[in-house]
Amino acid sequence: MENKQKGAPACEQPREPRAGSTGGGICGRAGRGGTPASSAFAGSTIMYGALLLFESEFVHIVAISFTSLILTELLMVALTIQTWHWLMTVAELLSLACYIASLVFLHEFIDVYFIATLSFLWKVSVITLVSCLPLYVLKYLRRRFSPPSYSKLTS
């Protein structure tokens, strides 16, 4: 079914999804989602990094794990989206606002004064970067050397 309307979105639902695909067709999707292995890698990196970089105080490990997990997921979603819509930006910002609001309610589990230190900020940045960068590089290489069929047709 062709879309002949003026101003209609460029993406459409494919007639028959490929084997192993999720159906595709949603504007803004990258076409290839994360795998359980990539989630396991990111989660393992966050927990191992938190245990290595922080003291043995449980409150600090919870703070770094929770913060790194939230930032990693927000960053991976942002890196996956190709065509941004204003609602996607609002969703990302609302998610970040929920994290910040949760700091108020979870003050017994998260040391708010510790989060404000420079030490916490650079350690969170390193752990988030180490958990995201390899996955993004692999995603980029995969797209570069095995592009999806729609990108072959447009170029």
N, CA, C and O atoms as a GROMACS GRO file, in nm:
protein
  620
    1MET      N    1   0.083  -0.116   0.000
    1MET     CA    2   0.000   0.000   0.000
    1MET      C    3   0.088   0.123   0.000
    1MET      O    4   0.164   0.145   0.095
    2GLU      N    5   0.081   0.203  -0.102
    2GLU     CA    6   0.165   0.321  -0.112
    2GLU      C    7   0.100   0.436  -0.038
    2GLU      O    8  -0.022   0.445  -0.027
    3ASN      N    9   0.186   0.525   0.013
    3ASN     CA   10   0.139   0.641   0.084
    3ASN      C   11   0.155   0.761  -0.007
    3ASN      O   12   0.267   0.810  -0.026
    4LYS      N   13   0.044   0.810  -0.065
    4LYS     CA   14   0.052   0.917  -0.163
    4LYS      C   15   0.007   1.051  -0.106
    4LYS      O   16  -0.004   1.148  -0.181
    5GLN      N   17  -0.018   1.060   0.023
    5GLN     CA   18  -0.062   1.184   0.082
    5GLN      C   19   0.056   1.280   0.096
    5GLN      O   20   0.169   1.239   0.121
    6LYS      N   21   0.026   1.408   0.080
    6LYS     CA   22   0.130   1.508   0.101
    6LYS      C   23   0.157   1.521   0.250
    6LYS      O   24   0.066   1.517   0.332
    7GLY      N   25   0.284   1.536   0.283
    7GLY     CA   26   0.324   1.556   0.421
    7GLY      C   27   0.316   1.432   0.507
    7GLY      O   28   0.329   1.441   0.629
    8ALA      N   29   0.294   1.317   0.448
    8ALA     CA   30   0.286   1.193   0.524
    8ALA      C   31   0.425   1.150   0.566
    8ALA      O   32   0.522   1.181   0.497
    9PRO      N   33   0.437   1.080   0.678
    9PRO     CA   34   0.569   1.035   0.722
    9PRO      C   35   0.633   0.942   0.620
    9PRO      O   36   0.566   0.871   0.547
   10ALA      N   37   0.766   0.945   0.618
   10ALA     CA   38   0.840   0.867   0.520
   10ALA      C   39   0.846   0.720   0.556
   10ALA      O   40   0.878   0.637   0.471
   11CYS      N   41   0.815   0.685   0.679
   11CYS     CA   42   0.825   0.545   0.718
   11CYS      C   43   0.686   0.484   0.727
   11CYS      O   44   0.589   0.551   0.764
   12GLU      N   45   0.678   0.360   0.694
   12GLU     CA   46   0.553   0.287   0.698
   12GLU      C   47   0.577   0.149   0.757
   12GLU      O   48   0.690   0.103   0.767
   13GLN      N   49   0.469   0.086   0.796
   13GLN     CA   50   0.476  -0.051   0.845
   13GLN      C   51   0.502  -0.143   0.726
   13GLN      O   52   0.428  -0.137   0.629
   14PRO      N   53   0.607  -0.228   0.731
   14PRO     CA   54   0.629  -0.319   0.620
   14PRO      C   55   0.516  -0.421   0.612
   14PRO      O   56   0.452  -0.452   0.713
   15ARG      N   57   0.493  -0.472   0.492
   15ARG     CA   58   0.383  -0.568   0.474
   15ARG      C   59   0.410  -0.698   0.548
   15ARG      O   60   0.322  -0.749   0.618
   16GLU      N   61   0.531  -0.751   0.533
   16GLU     CA   62   0.566  -0.875   0.601
   16GLU      C   63   0.699  -0.854   0.672
   16GLU      O   64   0.801  -0.830   0.606
   17PRO      N   65   0.699  -0.862   0.804
   17PRO     CA   66   0.826  -0.845   0.875
   17PRO      C   67   0.923  -0.957   0.844
   17PRO      O   68   0.884  -1.072   0.820
   18ARG      N   69   1.051  -0.922   0.844
   18ARG     CA   70   1.155  -1.024   0.823
   18ARG      C   71   1.156  -1.119   0.941
   18ARG      O   72   1.107  -1.086   1.050
   19ALA      N   73   1.212  -1.236   0.920
   19ALA     CA   74   1.227  -1.331   1.029
   19ALA      C   75   1.322  -1.271   1.132
   19ALA      O   76   1.429  -1.221   1.097
   20GLY      N   77   1.282  -1.276   1.256
   20GLY     CA   78   1.366  -1.223   1.363
   20GLY      C   79   1.350  -1.074   1.387
   20GLY      O   80   1.414  -1.020   1.477
   21SER      N   81   1.266  -1.005   1.308
   21SER     CA   82   1.248  -0.862   1.330
   21SER      C   83   1.128  -0.840   1.420
   21SER      O   84   1.049  -0.932   1.444
   22THR      N   85   1.115  -0.718   1.470
   22THR     CA   86   1.003  -0.685   1.557
   22THR      C   87   0.890  -0.621   1.480
   22THR      O   88   0.794  -0.574   1.540
   23GLY      N   89   0.899  -0.618   1.348
   23GLY     CA   90   0.792  -0.561   1.269
   23GLY      C   91   0.831  -0.429   1.207
   23GLY      O   92   0.786  -0.397   1.097
   24GLY      N   93   0.912  -0.352   1.274
   24GLY     CA   94   0.962  -0.227   1.220
   24GLY      C   95   0.852  -0.130   1.187
   24GLY      O   96   0.737  -0.146   1.228
   25GLY      N   97   0.889  -0.027   1.111
   25GLY     CA   98   0.792   0.066   1.062
   25GLY      C   99   0.762   0.183   1.152
   25GLY      O  100   0.685   0.271   1.113
   26ILE      N  101   0.820   0.189   1.269
   26ILE     CA  102   0.793   0.300   1.359
   26ILE      C  103   0.893   0.410   1.329
   26ILE      O  104   1.014   0.386   1.325
   27CYS      N  105   0.844   0.531   1.309
   27CYS     CA  106   0.934   0.644   1.280
   27CYS      C  107   1.029   0.663   1.397
   27CYS      O  108   0.989   0.658   1.513
   28GLY      N  109   1.155   0.686   1.366
   28GLY     CA  110   1.252   0.714   1.470
   28GLY      C  111   1.328   0.593   1.518
   28GLY      O  112   1.427   0.608   1.590
   29ARG      N  113   1.287   0.473   1.482
   29ARG     CA  114   1.358   0.355   1.527
   29ARG      C  115   1.485   0.336   1.448
   29ARG      O  116   1.495   0.378   1.333
   30ALA      N  117   1.582   0.275   1.509
   30ALA     CA  118   1.708   0.247   1.441
   30ALA      C  119   1.699   0.123   1.355
   30ALA      O  120   1.783   0.103   1.268
   31GLY      N  121   1.599   0.039   1.378
   31GLY     CA  122   1.583  -0.078   1.295
   31GLY      C  123   1.640  -0.204   1.360
   31GLY      O  124   1.596  -0.314   1.329
   32ARG      N  125   1.735  -0.188   1.446
   32ARG     CA  126   1.794  -0.303   1.514
   32ARG      C  127   1.805  -0.270   1.661
   32ARG      O  128   1.883  -0.184   1.700
   33GLY      N  129   1.729  -0.338   1.743
   33GLY     CA  130   1.728  -0.310   1.885
   33GLY      C  131   1.841  -0.379   1.957
   33GLY      O  132   1.922  -0.451   1.897
   34GLY      N  133   1.847  -0.357   2.087
   34GLY     CA  134   1.949  -0.419   2.169
   34GLY      C  135   1.919  -0.566   2.189
   34GLY      O  136   1.805  -0.611   2.172
   35THR      N  137   2.019  -0.640   2.225
   35THR     CA  138   2.003  -0.782   2.249
   35THR      C  139   2.018  -0.809   2.398
   35THR      O  140   2.068  -0.723   2.471
   36PRO      N  141   1.975  -0.926   2.444
   36PRO     CA  142   1.998  -0.960   2.584
   36PRO      C  143   2.146  -0.959   2.621
   36PRO      O  144   2.182  -0.926   2.734
   37ALA      N  145   2.233  -0.993   2.526
   37ALA     CA  146   2.376  -0.992   2.554
   37ALA      C  147   2.427  -0.850   2.578
   37ALA      O  148   2.511  -0.828   2.665
   38SER      N  149   2.376  -0.753   2.502
   38SER     CA  150   2.420  -0.615   2.522
   38SER      C  151   2.369  -0.561   2.654
   38SER      O  152   2.439  -0.484   2.721
   39SER      N  153   2.248  -0.600   2.694
   39SER     CA  154   2.196  -0.559   2.824
   39SER      C  155   2.275  -0.622   2.937
   39SER      O  156   2.302  -0.557   3.038
   40ALA      N  157   2.313  -0.748   2.921
   40ALA     CA  158   2.394  -0.815   3.022
   40ALA      C  159   2.531  -0.750   3.033
   40ALA      O  160   2.584  -0.734   3.143
   41PHE      N  161   2.589  -0.713   2.919
   41PHE     CA  162   2.718  -0.645   2.920
   41PHE      C  163   2.709  -0.512   2.994
   41PHE      O  164   2.792  -0.483   3.080
   42ALA      N  165   2.607  -0.432   2.961
   42ALA     CA  166   2.592  -0.302   3.024
   42ALA      C  167   2.569  -0.317   3.174
   42ALA      O  168   2.630  -0.247   3.255
   43GLY      N  169   2.481  -0.409   3.213
   43GLY     CA  170   2.453  -0.430   3.355
   43GLY      C  171   2.574  -0.480   3.431
   43GLY      O  172   2.602  -0.435   3.542
   44SER      N  173   2.647  -0.573   3.372
   44SER     CA  174   2.768  -0.626   3.438
   44SER      C  175   2.874  -0.517   3.452
   44SER      O  176   2.940  -0.508   3.555
   45THR      N  177   2.889  -0.436   3.350
   45THR     CA  178   2.986  -0.327   3.355
   45THR      C  179   2.950  -0.228   3.464
   45THR      O  180   3.038  -0.183   3.538
   46ILE      N  181   2.824  -0.195   3.476
   46ILE     CA  182   2.780  -0.100   3.578
   46ILE      C  183   2.807  -0.155   3.717
   46ILE      O  184   2.862  -0.085   3.802
   47MET      N  185   2.768  -0.279   3.742
   47MET     CA  186   2.786  -0.336   3.877
   47MET      C  187   2.933  -0.357   3.910
   47MET      O  188   2.977  -0.324   4.020
   48TYR      N  189   3.009  -0.411   3.816
   48TYR     CA  190   3.152  -0.433   3.842
   48TYR      C  191   3.224  -0.301   3.860
   48TYR      O  192   3.310  -0.288   3.947
   49GLY      N  193   3.190  -0.202   3.778
   49GLY     CA  194   3.251  -0.070   3.791
   49GLY      C  195   3.217  -0.005   3.923
   49GLY      O  196   3.303   0.058   3.985
   50ALA      N  197   3.094  -0.021   3.967
   50ALA     CA  198   3.053   0.036   4.097
   50ALA      C  199   3.130  -0.029   4.211
   50ALA      O  200   3.172   0.038   4.305
   51LEU      N  201   3.148  -0.160   4.202
   51LEU     CA  202   3.221  -0.229   4.308
   51LEU      C  203   3.369  -0.194   4.308
   51LEU      O  204   3.431  -0.185   4.414
   52LEU      N  205   3.426  -0.172   4.189
   52LEU     CA  206   3.568  -0.138   4.180
   52LEU      C  207   3.598   0.006   4.221
   52LEU      O  208   3.692   0.032   4.295
   53LEU      N  209   3.517   0.098   4.172
   53LEU     CA  210   3.548   0.240   4.190
   53LEU      C  211   3.499   0.299   4.322
   53LEU      O  212   3.543   0.407   4.361
   54PHE      N  213   3.412   0.231   4.390
   54PHE     CA  214   3.359   0.288   4.513
   54PHE      C  215   3.402   0.210   4.634
   54PHE      O  216   3.439   0.092   4.626
   55GLU      N  217   3.398   0.278   4.746
   55GLU     CA  218   3.432   0.214   4.872
   55GLU      C  219   3.333   0.101   4.897
   55GLU      O  220   3.238   0.082   4.821
   56SER      N  221   3.354   0.031   5.001
   56SER     CA  222   3.268  -0.084   5.029
   56SER      C  223   3.137  -0.043   5.095
   56SER      O  224   3.060  -0.130   5.137
   57GLU      N  225   3.109   0.087   5.106
   57GLU     CA  226   2.982   0.130   5.164
   57GLU      C  227   2.869   0.100   5.067
   57GLU      O  228   2.872   0.142   4.951
   58PHE      N  229   2.770   0.028   5.116
   58PHE     CA  230   2.660  -0.015   5.032
   58PHE      C  231   2.582   0.102   4.973
   58PHE      O  232   2.536   0.095   4.859
   59VAL      N  233   2.566   0.210   5.050
   59VAL     CA  234   2.490   0.326   5.005
   59VAL      C  235   2.555   0.387   4.880
   59VAL      O  236   2.485   0.431   4.789
   60HIS      N  237   2.687   0.389   4.876
   60HIS     CA  238   2.757   0.446   4.760
   60HIS      C  239   2.746   0.354   4.639
   60HIS      O  240   2.734   0.402   4.526
   61ILE      N  241   2.749   0.224   4.661
   61ILE     CA  242   2.735   0.130   4.550
   61ILE      C  243   2.594   0.140   4.491
   61ILE      O  244   2.578   0.134   4.369
   62VAL      N  245   2.493   0.155   4.574
   62VAL     CA  246   2.356   0.171   4.526
   62VAL      C  247   2.344   0.301   4.446
   62VAL      O  248   2.280   0.302   4.340
   63ALA      N  249   2.403   0.407   4.495
   63ALA     CA  250   2.395   0.537   4.426
   63ALA      C  251   2.459   0.530   4.288
   63ALA      O  252   2.400   0.576   4.190
   64ILE      N  253   2.578   0.473   4.279
   64ILE     CA  254   2.646   0.467   4.150
   64ILE      C  255   2.574   0.372   4.054
   64ILE      O  256   2.561   0.403   3.936
   65SER      N  257   2.527   0.259   4.103
   65SER     CA  258   2.458   0.162   4.016
   65SER      C  259   2.329   0.221   3.962
   65SER      O  260   2.301   0.211   3.843
   66PHE      N  261   2.252   0.281   4.048
   66PHE     CA  262   2.123   0.338   4.009
   66PHE      C  263   2.143   0.452   3.910
   66PHE      O  264   2.075   0.458   3.807
   67THR      N  265   2.236   0.542   3.940
   67THR     CA  266   2.261   0.656   3.852
   67THR      C  267   2.317   0.611   3.718
   67THR      O  268   2.272   0.658   3.613
   68SER      N  269   2.413   0.520   3.720
   68SER     CA  270   2.471   0.472   3.594
   68SER      C  271   2.369   0.398   3.510
   68SER      O  272   2.369   0.411   3.388
   69LEU      N  273   2.284   0.320   3.573
   69LEU     CA  274   2.181   0.247   3.499
   69LEU      C  275   2.085   0.343   3.430
   69LEU      O  276   2.054   0.325   3.312
   70ILE      N  277   2.039   0.443   3.502
   70ILE     CA  278   1.946   0.541   3.444
   70ILE      C  279   2.013   0.614   3.328
   70ILE      O  280   1.956   0.626   3.220
   71LEU      N  281   2.134   0.663   3.351
   71LEU     CA  282   2.204   0.739   3.245
   71LEU      C  283   2.238   0.651   3.125
   71LEU      O  284   2.230   0.697   3.011
   72THR      N  285   2.276   0.527   3.150
   72THR     CA  286   2.307   0.435   3.040
   72THR      C  287   2.184   0.411   2.954
   72THR      O  288   2.192   0.417   2.831
   73GLU      N  289   2.072   0.383   3.017
   73GLU     CA  290   1.950   0.358   2.940
   73GLU      C  291   1.905   0.481   2.862
   73GLU      O  292   1.867   0.470   2.746
   74LEU      N  293   1.910   0.597   2.925
   74LEU     CA  294   1.871   0.720   2.855
   74LEU      C  295   1.965   0.748   2.738
   74LEU      O  296   1.921   0.790   2.631
   75LEU      N  297   2.092   0.724   2.759
   75LEU     CA  298   2.190   0.748   2.652
   75LEU      C  299   2.173   0.648   2.538
   75LEU      O  300   2.182   0.686   2.421
   76MET      N  301   2.149   0.522   2.570
   76MET     CA  302   2.132   0.422   2.464
   76MET      C  303   2.004   0.448   2.384
   76MET      O  304   2.003   0.429   2.262
   77VAL      N  305   1.899   0.493   2.449
   77VAL     CA  306   1.777   0.528   2.376
   77VAL      C  307   1.805   0.648   2.285
   77VAL      O  308   1.764   0.649   2.169
   78ALA      N  309   1.874   0.748   2.339
   78ALA     CA  310   1.904   0.867   2.259
   78ALA      C  311   1.994   0.834   2.140
   78ALA      O  312   1.978   0.892   2.033
   79LEU      N  313   2.087   0.742   2.157
   79LEU     CA  314   2.176   0.704   2.047
   79LEU      C  315   2.108   0.615   1.944
   79LEU      O  316   2.152   0.607   1.830
   80THR      N  317   2.002   0.548   1.984
   80THR     CA  318   1.931   0.458   1.894
   80THR      C  319   1.834   0.534   1.802
   80THR      O  320   1.814   0.495   1.687
   81ILE      N  321   1.777   0.641   1.852
   81ILE     CA  322   1.678   0.716   1.775
   81ILE      C  323   1.748   0.789   1.661
   81ILE      O  324   1.848   0.858   1.682
   82GLN      N  325   1.694   0.774   1.541
   82GLN     CA  326   1.751   0.843   1.425
   82GLN      C  327   1.677   0.972   1.394
   82GLN      O  328   1.740   1.074   1.364
   83THR      N  329   1.547   0.970   1.402
   83THR     CA  330   1.466   1.088   1.373
   83THR      C  331   1.393   1.127   1.501
   83THR      O  332   1.304   1.055   1.547
   84TRP      N  333   1.431   1.239   1.556
   84TRP     CA  334   1.374   1.282   1.683
   84TRP      C  335   1.240   1.352   1.662
   84TRP      O  336   1.222   1.428   1.567
   85HIS      N  337   1.150   1.326   1.752
   85HIS     CA  338   1.021   1.394   1.758
   85HIS      C  339   1.019   1.465   1.893
   85HIS      O  340   1.084   1.422   1.988
   86TRP      N  341   0.946   1.573   1.902
   86TRP     CA  342   0.947   1.649   2.027
   86TRP      C  343   0.898   1.567   2.146
   86TRP      O  344   0.940   1.591   2.259
   87LEU      N  345   0.809   1.470   2.122
   87LEU     CA  346   0.763   1.385   2.232
   87LEU      C  347   0.873   1.293   2.284
   87LEU      O  348   0.875   1.260   2.402
   88MET      N  349   0.963   1.254   2.196
   88MET     CA  350   1.077   1.171   2.240
   88MET      C  351   1.167   1.251   2.333
   88MET      O  352   1.215   1.199   2.434
   89THR      N  353   1.188   1.376   2.299
   89THR     CA  354   1.269   1.464   2.385
   89THR      C  355   1.201   1.484   2.520
   89THR      O  356   1.266   1.480   2.625
   90VAL      N  357   1.070   1.504   2.518
   90VAL     CA  358   0.995   1.521   2.642
   90VAL      C  359   1.004   1.394   2.726
   90VAL      O  360   1.021   1.402   2.848
   91ALA      N  361   0.994   1.277   2.663
   91ALA     CA  362   1.002   1.150   2.736
   91ALA      C  363   1.139   1.132   2.801
   91ALA      O  364   1.148   1.088   2.916
   92GLU      N  365   1.246   1.167   2.730
   92GLU     CA  366   1.380   1.158   2.787
   92GLU      C  367   1.394   1.252   2.907
   92GLU      O  368   1.448   1.213   3.011
   93LEU      N  369   1.346   1.375   2.892
   93LEU     CA  370   1.356   1.473   3.001
   93LEU      C  371   1.269   1.434   3.120
   93LEU      O  372   1.309   1.454   3.235
   94LEU      N  373   1.150   1.378   3.094
   94LEU     CA  374   1.065   1.331   3.203
   94LEU      C  375   1.130   1.214   3.278
   94LEU      O  376   1.119   1.205   3.400
   95SER      N  377   1.195   1.127   3.206
   95SER     CA  378   1.265   1.016   3.270
   95SER      C  379   1.377   1.068   3.361
   95SER      O  380   1.394   1.020   3.473
   96LEU      N  381   1.451   1.165   3.312
   96LEU     CA  382   1.556   1.225   3.393
   96LEU      C  383   1.498   1.296   3.515
   96LEU      O  384   1.554   1.290   3.624
   97ALA      N  385   1.385   1.364   3.497
   97ALA     CA  386   1.318   1.431   3.608
   97ALA      C  387   1.269   1.331   3.713
   97ALA      O  388   1.276   1.357   3.833
   98CYS      N  389   1.220   1.215   3.667
   98CYS     CA  390   1.177   1.110   3.761
   98CYS      C  391   1.295   1.058   3.842
   98CYS      O  392   1.281   1.030   3.961
   99TYR      N  393   1.412   1.044   3.777
   99TYR     CA  394   1.532   1.003   3.850
   99TYR      C  395   1.566   1.105   3.959
   99TYR      O  396   1.592   1.068   4.073
  100ILE      N  397   1.566   1.232   3.922
  100ILE     CA  398   1.600   1.336   4.019
  100ILE      C  399   1.497   1.340   4.133
  100ILE      O  400   1.534   1.357   4.249
  101ALA      N  401   1.370   1.322   4.100
  101ALA     CA  402   1.266   1.319   4.204
  101ALA      C  403   1.283   1.197   4.294
  101ALA      O  404   1.255   1.204   4.414
  102SER      N  405   1.327   1.086   4.237
  102SER     CA  406   1.345   0.966   4.319
  102SER      C  407   1.454   0.984   4.424
  102SER      O  408   1.453   0.918   4.527
  103LEU      N  409   1.548   1.073   4.397
  103LEU     CA  410   1.653   1.099   4.497
  103LEU      C  411   1.593   1.154   4.626
  103LEU      O  412   1.645   1.128   4.734
  104VAL      N  413   1.485   1.229   4.614
  104VAL     CA  414   1.417   1.284   4.731
  104VAL      C  415   1.352   1.173   4.812
  104VAL      O  416   1.360   1.172   4.935
  105PHE      N  417   1.287   1.079   4.742
  105PHE     CA  418   1.214   0.974   4.812
  105PHE      C  419   1.302   0.859   4.858
  105PHE      O  420   1.265   0.787   4.950
  106LEU      N  421   1.415   0.840   4.795
  106LEU     CA  422   1.504   0.729   4.830
  106LEU      C  423   1.626   0.775   4.909
  106LEU      O  424   1.732   0.714   4.901
  107HIS      N  425   1.611   0.881   4.986
  107HIS     CA  426   1.726   0.937   5.057
  107HIS      C  427   1.787   0.841   5.158
  107HIS      O  428   1.904   0.857   5.194
  108GLU      N  429   1.713   0.741   5.204
  108GLU     CA  430   1.772   0.644   5.296
  108GLU      C  431   1.860   0.542   5.225
  108GLU      O  432   1.943   0.477   5.288
  109PHE      N  433   1.842   0.527   5.092
  109PHE     CA  434   1.922   0.435   5.013
  109PHE      C  435   2.032   0.504   4.935
  109PHE      O  436   2.130   0.441   4.897
  110ILE      N  437   2.016   0.633   4.910
  110ILE     CA  438   2.112   0.709   4.830
  110ILE      C  439   2.159   0.829   4.910
  110ILE      O  440   2.078   0.908   4.958
  111ASP      N  441   2.290   0.842   4.924
  111ASP     CA  442   2.351   0.953   4.996
  111ASP      C  443   2.355   1.075   4.904
  111ASP      O  444   2.439   1.084   4.814
  112VAL      N  445   2.262   1.168   4.927
  112VAL     CA  446   2.248   1.285   4.839
  112VAL      C  447   2.373   1.373   4.845
  112VAL      O  448   2.412   1.432   4.745
  113TYR      N  449   2.435   1.383   4.961
  113TYR     CA  450   2.556   1.465   4.973
  113TYR      C  451   2.672   1.404   4.895
  113TYR      O  452   2.755   1.476   4.839
  114PHE      N  453   2.676   1.273   4.890
  114PHE     CA  454   2.781   1.204   4.814
  114PHE      C  455   2.762   1.226   4.663
  114PHE      O  456   2.860   1.239   4.590
  115ILE      N  457   2.637   1.230   4.618
  115ILE     CA  458   2.609   1.250   4.476
  115ILE      C  459   2.657   1.387   4.429
  115ILE      O  460   2.689   1.404   4.311
  116ALA      N  461   2.663   1.483   4.518
  116ALA     CA  462   2.704   1.619   4.481
  116ALA      C  463   2.856   1.635   4.471
  116ALA      O  464   2.903   1.744   4.436
  117THR      N  465   2.932   1.532   4.501
  117THR     CA  466   3.078   1.545   4.498
  117THR      C  467   3.133   1.524   4.357
  117THR      O  468   3.072   1.457   4.273
  118LEU      N  469   3.249   1.581   4.333
  118LEU     CA  470   3.316   1.566   4.204
  118LEU      C  471   3.362   1.422   4.183
  118LEU      O  472   3.361   1.373   4.070
  119SER      N  473   3.400   1.356   4.289
  119SER     CA  474   3.442   1.216   4.281
  119SER      C  475   3.330   1.128   4.225
  119SER      O  476   3.352   1.044   4.138
  120PHE      N  477   3.209   1.149   4.276
  120PHE     CA  478   3.093   1.073   4.228
  120PHE      C  479   3.069   1.100   4.080
  120PHE      O  480   3.044   1.007   4.003
  121LEU      N  481   3.075   1.225   4.040
  121LEU     CA  482   3.045   1.262   3.902
  121LEU      C  483   3.142   1.201   3.802
  121LEU      O  484   3.100   1.151   3.698
  122TRP      N  485   3.272   1.203   3.833
  122TRP     CA  486   3.366   1.146   3.735
  122TRP      C  487   3.356   0.994   3.733
  122TRP      O  488   3.374   0.933   3.627
  123LYS      N  489   3.329   0.932   3.846
  123LYS     CA  490   3.315   0.786   3.848
  123LYS      C  491   3.189   0.740   3.775
  123LYS      O  492   3.191   0.639   3.705
  124VAL      N  493   3.080   0.814   3.791
  124VAL     CA  494   2.957   0.782   3.718
  124VAL      C  495   2.980   0.799   3.568
  124VAL      O  496   2.936   0.718   3.487
  125SER      N  497   3.050   0.905   3.531
  125SER     CA  498   3.079   0.930   3.389
  125SER      C  499   3.162   0.818   3.329
  125SER      O  500   3.134   0.772   3.218
  126VAL      N  501   3.263   0.774   3.401
  126VAL     CA  502   3.350   0.666   3.350
  126VAL      C  503   3.270   0.536   3.335
  126VAL      O  504   3.281   0.469   3.233
  127ILE      N  505   3.193   0.500   3.435
  127ILE     CA  506   3.117   0.376   3.429
  127ILE      C  507   3.012   0.381   3.318
  127ILE      O  508   2.994   0.283   3.246
  128THR      N  509   2.945   0.494   3.303
  128THR     CA  510   2.845   0.508   3.197
  128THR      C  511   2.910   0.500   3.060
  128THR      O  512   2.857   0.436   2.969
  129LEU      N  513   3.024   0.565   3.045
  129LEU     CA  514   3.096   0.562   2.918
  129LEU      C  515   3.144   0.421   2.885
  129LEU      O  516   3.131   0.376   2.771
  130VAL      N  517   3.199   0.351   2.983
  130VAL     CA  518   3.249   0.215   2.960
  130VAL      C  519   3.135   0.119   2.928
  130VAL      O  520   3.154   0.023   2.853
  131SER      N  521   3.017   0.142   2.984
  131SER     CA  522   2.905   0.053   2.955
  131SER      C  523   2.837   0.086   2.823
  131SER      O  524   2.776  -0.002   2.762
  132CYS      N  525   2.845   0.211   2.776
  132CYS     CA  526   2.777   0.252   2.652
  132CYS      C  527   2.866   0.250   2.528
  132CYS      O  528   2.821   0.207   2.422
  133LEU      N  529   2.988   0.294   2.542
  133LEU     CA  530   3.073   0.313   2.425
  133LEU      C  531   3.096   0.186   2.343
  133LEU      O  532   3.081   0.191   2.221
  134PRO      N  533   3.131   0.072   2.402
  134PRO     CA  534   3.150  -0.049   2.320
  134PRO      C  535   3.023  -0.090   2.245
  134PRO      O  536   3.030  -0.133   2.130
  135LEU      N  537   2.908  -0.077   2.310
  135LEU     CA  538   2.783  -0.114   2.244
  135LEU      C  539   2.752  -0.020   2.128
  135LEU      O  540   2.704  -0.064   2.024
  136TYR      N  541   2.779   0.108   2.146
  136TYR     CA  542   2.754   0.204   2.039
  136TYR      C  543   2.851   0.182   1.923
  136TYR      O  544   2.812   0.191   1.806
  137VAL      N  545   2.977   0.152   1.954
  137VAL     CA  546   3.076   0.125   1.848
  137VAL      C  547   3.035   0.001   1.769
  137VAL      O  548   3.042   0.001   1.646
  138LEU      N  549   2.992  -0.104   1.837
  138LEU     CA  550   2.945  -0.224   1.768
  138LEU      C  551   2.823  -0.195   1.681
  138LEU      O  552   2.812  -0.244   1.569
  139LYS      N  553   2.731  -0.116   1.734
  139LYS     CA  554   2.612  -0.079   1.658
  139LYS      C  555   2.649   0.002   1.534
  139LYS      O  556   2.593  -0.019   1.426
  140TYR      N  557   2.745   0.092   1.549
  140TYR     CA  558   2.792   0.174   1.436
  140TYR      C  559   2.859   0.085   1.330
  140TYR      O  560   2.830   0.099   1.211
  141LEU      N  561   2.948  -0.005   1.374
  141LEU     CA  562   3.016  -0.094   1.279
  141LEU      C  563   2.917  -0.185   1.208
  141LEU      O  564   2.931  -0.211   1.088
  142ARG      N  565   2.820  -0.234   1.281
  142ARG     CA  566   2.719  -0.320   1.222
  142ARG      C  567   2.640  -0.245   1.114
  142ARG      O  568   2.614  -0.298   1.006
  143ARG      N  569   2.602  -0.122   1.145
  143ARG     CA  570   2.527  -0.040   1.050
  143ARG      C  571   2.614  -0.002   0.930
  143ARG      O  572   2.566   0.006   0.818
  144ARG      N  573   2.742   0.020   0.955
  144ARG     CA  574   2.834   0.062   0.848
  144ARG      C  575   2.862  -0.053   0.751
  144ARG      O  576   2.862  -0.032   0.630
  145PHE      N  577   2.886  -0.174   0.803
  145PHE     CA  578   2.924  -0.286   0.718
  145PHE      C  579   2.808  -0.378   0.680
  145PHE      O  580   2.822  -0.459   0.588
  146SER      N  581   2.696  -0.367   0.747
  146SER     CA  582   2.577  -0.444   0.712
  146SER      C  583   2.455  -0.354   0.728
  146SER      O  584   2.376  -0.372   0.820
  147PRO      N  585   2.441  -0.257   0.639
  147PRO     CA  586   2.331  -0.161   0.654
  147PRO      C  587   2.195  -0.226   0.631
  147PRO      O  588   2.184  -0.323   0.556
  148PRO      N  589   2.093  -0.173   0.695
  148PRO     CA  590   1.958  -0.225   0.672
  148PRO      C  591   1.915  -0.197   0.527
  148PRO      O  592   1.968  -0.107   0.462
  149SER      N  593   1.820  -0.273   0.479
  149SER     CA  594   1.780  -0.262   0.338
  149SER      C  595   1.722  -0.126   0.304
  149SER      O  596   1.741  -0.078   0.193
  150TYR      N  597   1.652  -0.061   0.398
  150TYR     CA  598   1.595   0.070   0.365
  150TYR      C  599   1.704   0.175   0.342
  150TYR      O  600   1.683   0.267   0.262
  151SER      N  601   1.818   0.162   0.408
  151SER     CA  602   1.924   0.260   0.387
  151SER      C  603   1.995   0.237   0.253
  151SER      O  604   2.048   0.330   0.193
  152LYS      N  605   1.995   0.113   0.207
  152LYS     CA  606   2.053   0.084   0.076
  152LYS      C  607   1.969   0.144  -0.036
  152LYS      O  608   2.021   0.187  -0.139
  153LEU      N  609   1.839   0.147  -0.015
  153LEU     CA  610   1.748   0.200  -0.116
  153LEU      C  611   1.750   0.351  -0.124
  153LEU      O  612   1.729   0.408  -0.232
  154THR      N  613   1.776   0.418  -0.013
  154THR     CA  614   1.774   0.564  -0.012
  154THR      C  615   1.905   0.625  -0.058
  154THR      O  616   1.907   0.742  -0.095
  155SER      N  617   2.014   0.550  -0.056
  155SER     CA  618   2.142   0.608  -0.096
  155SER      C  619   2.179   0.580  -0.239
  155SER      O  620   2.284   0.623  -0.285
   0.00000   0.00000   0.00000
